[in-house]
Amino acid sequence: MRGQPRPVYLNGEWCDTETARVSVFDRGYLFGDGVYEVIPAFAGRLFGLDEHMARLSRSLEAIGMAEPLGRDEWQAIFDRLLAGIDAPDAAIYLQVTRGAPAKRDHAWPGNDVPAGVMATVSPIGSIAGGARVITCPDARWARCDIKSINLLPNTMARQQAAEQGCDEAVLVRDGLVMEGAATNLFAVIGGRLVTAPTGPRLLAGITRGLLLDLVHREQLIEAEESFITVSALREADEVFLTSSTKDLWPVVEIDGEPVGSGAHAGRAGPITRRLDHHFQALKHPQRSSQ
Ligand SMILES: Cc1ncc(COP(=O)(O)O)c(C=O)c1O
Protein backbone atom coordinates (compact mmCIF):
# COMPACT_ATOMS: atom_id res chain seq x y z
CA MET A 1 0.00 0.00 0.00
CA ARG A 2 2.71 2.46 -0.93
CA GLY A 3 0.60 4.28 -3.51
CA GLN A 4 1.87 5.85 -6.71
CA PRO A 5 5.68 5.91 -6.98
CA ARG A 6 7.07 9.36 -6.22
CA PRO A 7 10.44 10.80 -7.26
CA VAL A 8 13.43 10.30 -4.98
CA TYR A 9 16.80 12.01 -5.12
CA LEU A 10 19.39 9.66 -3.65
CA ASN A 11 23.11 10.37 -3.51
CA GLY A 12 23.26 12.26 -6.79
CA GLU A 13 20.86 10.01 -8.69
CA TRP A 14 17.16 10.08 -9.43
CA CYS A 15 14.95 7.09 -8.78
CA ASP A 16 11.52 6.61 -7.25
CA THR A 17 9.95 5.39 -4.03
CA GLU A 18 9.76 1.83 -5.45
CA THR A 19 13.34 1.56 -6.60
CA ALA A 20 15.35 3.72 -4.13
CA ARG A 21 17.80 1.61 -2.09
CA VAL A 22 20.35 2.61 0.54
CA SER A 23 23.42 0.72 1.70
CA VAL A 24 23.14 -1.39 4.85
CA PHE A 25 26.27 0.48 5.98
CA ASP A 26 24.59 3.86 5.81
CA ARG A 27 25.12 5.38 9.25
CA GLY A 28 21.59 6.69 9.24
CA TYR A 29 20.41 3.09 9.05
CA LEU A 30 22.97 1.75 11.56
CA PHE A 31 23.14 4.54 14.13
CA GLY A 32 20.44 7.09 13.31
CA ASP A 33 23.48 9.27 12.53
CA GLY A 34 21.84 12.02 10.51
CA VAL A 35 19.44 14.93 10.40
CA TYR A 36 16.36 15.80 8.37
CA GLU A 37 13.91 18.49 7.34
CA VAL A 38 10.30 18.55 6.20
CA ILE A 39 9.55 21.55 3.99
CA PRO A 40 5.96 22.21 2.93
CA ALA A 41 4.87 23.62 -0.42
CA PHE A 42 1.43 25.16 -0.74
CA ALA A 43 -0.03 25.63 -4.21
CA GLY A 44 3.40 24.66 -5.54
CA ARG A 45 5.26 27.33 -3.54
CA LEU A 46 7.77 26.33 -0.84
CA PHE A 47 6.83 27.88 2.48
CA GLY A 48 9.41 28.90 5.10
CA LEU A 49 12.26 27.66 2.87
CA ASP A 50 14.92 29.99 4.28
CA GLU A 51 13.99 29.06 7.83
CA HIS A 52 14.06 25.33 7.06
CA MET A 53 17.44 25.57 5.32
CA ALA A 54 18.85 27.60 8.21
CA ARG A 55 17.66 24.94 10.67
CA LEU A 56 19.21 22.22 8.48
CA SER A 57 22.53 24.09 8.64
CA ARG A 58 22.24 24.38 12.43
CA SER A 59 21.47 20.66 12.76
CA LEU A 60 24.40 19.69 10.50
CA GLU A 61 26.77 21.94 12.39
CA ALA A 62 25.58 20.54 15.71
CA ILE A 63 26.48 17.01 14.63
CA GLY A 64 29.78 18.06 13.07
CA MET A 65 28.81 17.59 9.42
CA ALA A 66 29.61 19.83 6.47
CA GLU A 67 26.88 21.04 4.12
CA PRO A 68 26.65 18.29 1.48
CA LEU A 69 25.05 20.52 -1.18
CA GLY A 70 24.86 24.21 -1.97
CA ARG A 71 21.61 26.14 -1.88
CA ASP A 72 21.25 26.12 -5.69
CA GLU A 73 21.72 22.37 -5.80
CA TRP A 74 19.03 21.89 -3.14
CA GLN A 75 16.74 24.24 -5.04
CA ALA A 76 17.15 22.24 -8.26
CA ILE A 77 16.26 19.07 -6.36
CA PHE A 78 13.19 20.66 -4.77
CA ASP A 79 12.01 21.99 -8.16
CA ARG A 80 12.27 18.55 -9.73
CA LEU A 81 10.52 16.88 -6.77
CA LEU A 82 7.61 19.34 -6.88
CA ALA A 83 7.32 18.93 -10.65
CA GLY A 84 7.03 15.17 -10.09
CA ILE A 85 4.02 15.19 -7.79
CA ASP A 86 0.44 15.86 -8.70
CA ALA A 87 -0.88 17.37 -5.48
CA PRO A 88 -1.82 20.95 -4.59
CA ASP A 89 0.06 20.83 -1.31
CA ALA A 90 3.15 18.69 -0.77
CA ALA A 91 5.91 18.12 1.75
CA ILE A 92 9.52 17.64 0.81
CA TYR A 93 11.32 15.25 3.10
CA LEU A 94 15.11 15.46 3.04
CA GLN A 95 17.72 13.75 5.13
CA VAL A 96 21.46 13.87 5.38
CA THR A 97 23.40 11.05 7.01
CA ARG A 98 27.08 10.57 7.75
CA GLY A 99 27.46 8.29 4.74
CA ALA A 100 28.19 4.59 4.34
CA PRO A 101 31.77 3.68 5.28
CA ALA A 102 32.78 0.03 4.73
CA LYS A 103 33.09 -0.72 8.43
CA ARG A 104 30.60 -0.22 11.26
CA ASP A 105 32.36 1.93 13.83
CA HIS A 106 30.83 4.35 16.35
CA ALA A 107 33.55 6.95 15.73
CA TRP A 108 32.92 9.09 12.69
CA PRO A 109 34.47 8.22 9.33
CA GLY A 110 36.90 10.59 7.61
CA ASN A 111 35.91 13.30 5.17
CA ASP A 112 36.55 10.94 2.27
CA VAL A 113 33.20 9.24 3.00
CA PRO A 114 30.50 11.24 1.24
CA ALA A 115 27.34 12.14 3.12
CA GLY A 116 24.19 10.18 2.34
CA VAL A 117 21.66 12.59 0.85
CA MET A 118 18.06 11.69 0.18
CA ALA A 119 15.04 13.81 -0.69
CA THR A 120 11.54 12.89 -1.68
CA VAL A 121 8.07 14.39 -1.74
CA SER A 122 4.58 13.39 -0.61
CA PRO A 123 1.15 15.01 -0.66
CA ILE A 124 -0.05 16.89 2.41
CA GLY A 125 -3.53 15.75 3.28
CA SER A 126 -6.05 17.99 4.99
CA ILE A 127 -6.81 17.45 8.67
CA ALA A 128 -10.35 16.83 9.74
CA GLY A 129 -11.34 17.88 13.25
CA GLY A 130 -9.41 18.77 16.38
CA ALA A 131 -6.61 16.79 17.97
CA ARG A 132 -7.11 14.48 20.91
CA VAL A 133 -3.88 14.20 22.87
CA ILE A 134 -2.38 12.37 25.80
CA THR A 135 0.37 13.62 28.08
CA CYS A 136 3.33 11.33 28.65
CA PRO A 137 6.87 11.48 30.04
CA ASP A 138 9.48 12.89 27.66
CA ALA A 139 11.97 10.04 27.22
CA ARG A 140 14.17 11.87 24.69
CA TRP A 141 17.81 12.93 24.87
CA ALA A 142 19.30 16.29 25.89
CA ARG A 143 19.59 17.80 22.37
CA CYS A 144 16.02 17.91 21.11
CA ASP A 145 16.90 21.12 19.26
CA ILE A 146 18.78 19.04 16.67
CA LYS A 147 16.37 17.71 14.06
CA SER A 148 17.90 14.26 14.31
CA ILE A 149 16.56 11.19 12.50
CA ASN A 150 16.74 9.40 15.88
CA LEU A 151 13.03 9.45 16.63
CA LEU A 152 12.51 6.27 18.64
CA PRO A 153 11.15 7.99 21.79
CA ASN A 154 8.92 10.18 19.60
CA THR A 155 7.54 7.14 17.80
CA MET A 156 6.94 5.35 21.11
CA ALA A 157 5.05 8.33 22.50
CA ARG A 158 2.98 8.70 19.33
CA GLN A 159 2.21 4.96 19.37
CA GLN A 160 1.05 5.26 22.98
CA ALA A 161 -1.31 8.04 21.85
CA ALA A 162 -2.53 5.98 18.89
CA GLU A 163 -3.25 2.99 21.13
CA GLN A 164 -5.53 5.25 23.17
CA GLY A 165 -7.31 6.47 20.03
CA CYS A 166 -5.50 9.83 20.18
CA ASP A 167 -3.62 11.90 17.61
CA GLU A 168 -0.60 13.21 19.44
CA ALA A 169 1.44 12.76 22.62
CA VAL A 170 2.41 15.86 24.60
CA LEU A 171 5.84 15.32 26.11
CA VAL A 172 6.33 16.32 29.73
CA ARG A 173 9.69 16.77 31.47
CA ASP A 174 9.93 17.56 35.18
CA GLY A 175 6.23 18.45 35.24
CA LEU A 176 6.67 20.95 32.39
CA VAL A 177 5.16 20.72 28.91
CA MET A 178 7.83 20.61 26.18
CA GLU A 179 6.11 19.92 22.85
CA GLY A 180 4.30 17.17 20.98
CA ALA A 181 6.00 14.06 19.54
CA ALA A 182 6.11 15.84 16.14
CA THR A 183 4.55 19.23 16.89
CA ASN A 184 5.05 22.33 19.03
CA LEU A 185 2.37 23.29 21.51
CA PHE A 186 0.69 26.63 22.26
CA ALA A 187 -1.82 27.41 25.00
CA VAL A 188 -4.08 30.42 25.50
CA ILE A 189 -4.12 31.25 29.20
CA GLY A 190 -5.81 34.35 30.58
CA GLY A 191 -5.84 36.03 27.15
CA ARG A 192 -2.12 35.40 26.53
CA LEU A 193 -0.53 33.04 24.07
CA VAL A 194 2.08 30.84 25.74
CA THR A 195 4.57 28.38 24.25
CA ALA A 196 7.71 26.76 25.60
CA PRO A 197 10.96 28.69 24.96
CA THR A 198 13.41 27.19 22.48
CA GLY A 199 16.53 25.54 23.83
CA PRO A 200 17.96 22.03 24.01
CA ARG A 201 14.76 20.49 25.34
CA LEU A 202 12.60 21.03 22.25
CA LEU A 203 12.71 21.61 18.54
CA ALA A 204 12.54 25.20 17.32
CA GLY A 205 9.61 24.49 15.01
CA ILE A 206 9.47 26.61 11.88
CA THR A 207 5.70 26.96 12.13
CA ARG A 208 6.10 27.97 15.76
CA GLY A 209 8.62 30.67 14.80
CA LEU A 210 6.61 31.95 11.83
CA LEU A 211 3.48 32.16 13.97
CA LEU A 212 5.25 34.02 16.78
CA ASP A 213 6.72 36.50 14.26
CA LEU A 214 3.27 37.03 12.77
CA VAL A 215 1.67 37.51 16.19
CA HIS A 216 4.28 40.12 17.15
CA ARG A 217 4.27 41.86 13.76
CA GLU A 218 0.50 42.20 13.55
CA GLN A 219 0.03 42.52 17.32
CA LEU A 220 -2.59 39.78 17.30
CA ILE A 221 -2.26 38.81 20.96
CA GLU A 222 0.30 39.12 23.76
CA ALA A 223 2.67 36.22 23.46
CA GLU A 224 5.03 34.76 26.00
CA GLU A 225 7.69 32.07 25.67
CA SER A 226 7.71 30.22 28.97
CA PHE A 227 7.19 26.71 30.20
CA ILE A 228 3.80 25.74 31.56
CA THR A 229 2.97 22.93 33.94
CA VAL A 230 0.71 20.04 33.02
CA SER A 231 -1.92 21.38 35.41
CA ALA A 232 -1.81 24.81 33.69
CA LEU A 233 -2.20 23.01 30.36
CA ARG A 234 -5.32 21.22 31.64
CA GLU A 235 -6.76 24.57 32.77
CA ALA A 236 -5.90 26.45 29.54
CA ASP A 237 -8.70 28.20 27.66
CA GLU A 238 -7.38 26.99 24.33
CA VAL A 239 -4.58 24.72 23.16
CA PHE A 240 -3.22 24.06 19.70
CA LEU A 241 -0.33 22.25 18.04
CA THR A 242 1.81 23.51 15.17
CA SER A 243 3.85 21.80 12.48
CA SER A 244 4.79 22.33 8.86
CA THR A 245 2.25 19.83 7.58
CA LYS A 246 -0.51 20.54 10.10
CA ASP A 247 -0.38 24.34 10.45
CA LEU A 248 -2.33 25.25 13.61
CA TRP A 249 -4.16 22.17 14.84
CA PRO A 250 -6.65 22.81 17.65
CA VAL A 251 -6.44 20.43 20.61
CA VAL A 252 -9.93 19.48 21.74
CA GLU A 253 -9.17 16.86 24.37
CA ILE A 254 -6.30 16.21 26.78
CA ASP A 255 -6.13 12.86 28.58
CA GLY A 256 -9.83 12.34 27.91
CA GLU A 257 -10.93 15.76 29.24
CA PRO A 258 -12.25 18.51 26.96
CA VAL A 259 -10.10 21.61 26.47
CA GLY A 260 -11.66 24.95 27.47
CA SER A 261 -15.02 25.65 28.98
CA GLY A 262 -18.49 26.93 28.13
CA ALA A 263 -19.58 27.00 24.49
CA HIS A 264 -16.03 26.26 23.27
CA ALA A 265 -15.38 23.26 25.51
CA GLY A 266 -13.93 20.46 23.40
CA ARG A 267 -13.88 22.63 20.26
CA ALA A 268 -11.42 24.92 18.50
CA GLY A 269 -11.42 28.19 20.43
CA PRO A 270 -11.93 31.68 18.97
CA ILE A 271 -8.30 32.80 19.37
CA THR A 272 -6.99 29.65 17.72
CA ARG A 273 -9.37 30.20 14.81
CA ARG A 274 -8.37 33.84 14.45
CA LEU A 275 -4.66 33.04 14.52
CA ASP A 276 -5.21 30.27 11.99
CA HIS A 277 -7.02 32.70 9.72
CA HIS A 278 -4.01 35.05 9.78
CA PHE A 279 -1.61 32.15 9.31
CA GLN A 280 -3.49 30.93 6.23
CA ALA A 281 -3.08 34.41 4.72
CA LEU A 282 0.68 34.10 5.31
CA LYS A 283 0.69 30.74 3.52
CA HIS A 284 -1.35 31.97 0.58
CA PRO A 285 -0.42 35.64 0.06
CA GLN A 286 -1.67 35.64 -3.54
CA ARG A 287 -5.08 34.29 -2.48
CA SER A 288 -5.61 36.85 0.30
CA SER A 289 -4.53 39.84 -1.84
CA GLN A 290 -7.13 39.06 -4.51
C1 LIG B 1 9.60 17.16 17.86
C2 LIG B 1 9.01 18.15 16.92
N1 LIG B 1 8.59 19.34 17.40
C3 LIG B 1 8.04 20.27 16.59
C4 LIG B 1 7.85 20.02 15.24
C5 LIG B 1 7.24 21.08 14.36
O1 LIG B 1 8.24 21.69 13.61
P1 LIG B 1 7.95 22.42 12.22
O2 LIG B 1 6.96 23.51 12.51
O3 LIG B 1 9.27 22.93 11.80
O4 LIG B 1 7.38 21.40 11.30
C6 LIG B 1 8.29 18.82 14.70
C7 LIG B 1 8.13 18.55 13.27
O5 LIG B 1 8.42 17.49 12.78
C8 LIG B 1 8.88 17.86 15.55
O6 LIG B 1 9.30 16.67 15.08
The ligand as an SDF file (V2000), in Angstrom:
LIG
                    3D

 16 16  0  0  0  0  0  0  0  0999 V2000
    9.6030   17.1630   17.8640 C   0  0  0  0  0  0  0  0  0  0  0  0
    9.0120   18.1550   16.9220 C   0  0  0  0  0  0  0  0  0  0  0  0
    8.5910   19.3440   17.4030 N   0  0  0  0  0  0  0  0  0  0  0  0
    8.0350   20.2690   16.5920 C   0  0  0  0  0  0  0  0  0  0  0  0
    7.8520   20.0240   15.2380 C   0  0  0  0  0  0  0  0  0  0  0  0
    7.2350   21.0770   14.3600 C   0  0  0  0  0  0  0  0  0  0  0  0
    8.2450   21.6870   13.6060 O   0  0  0  0  0  0  0  0  0  0  0  0
    7.9460   22.4240   12.2200 P   0  0  0  0  0  0  0  0  0  0  0  0
    6.9630   23.5120   12.5050 O   0  0  0  0  0  0  0  0  0  0  0  0
    9.2710   22.9260   11.8030 O   0  0  0  0  0  0  0  0  0  0  0  0
    7.3750   21.3960   11.2950 O   0  0  0  0  0  0  0  0  0  0  0  0
    8.2910   18.8150   14.6970 C   0  0  0  0  0  0  0  0  0  0  0  0
    8.1270   18.5490   13.2670 C   0  0  0  0  0  0  0  0  0  0  0  0
    8.4200   17.4940   12.7780 O   0  0  0  0  0  0  0  0  0  0  0  0
    8.8780   17.8600   15.5540 C   0  0  0  0  0  0  0  0  0  0  0  0
    9.3020   16.6740   15.0820 O   0  0  0  0  0  0  0  0  0  0  0  0
  1  2  1  0
  2  3  1  0
  2 15  2  0
  3  4  2  0
  4  5  1  0
  5  6  1  0
  5 12  2  0
  6  7  1  0
  7  8  1  0
  8  9  2  0
  8 10  1  0
  8 11  1  0
 12 13  1  0
 12 15  1  0
 13 14  2  0
 15 16  1  0
M  END
$$$$
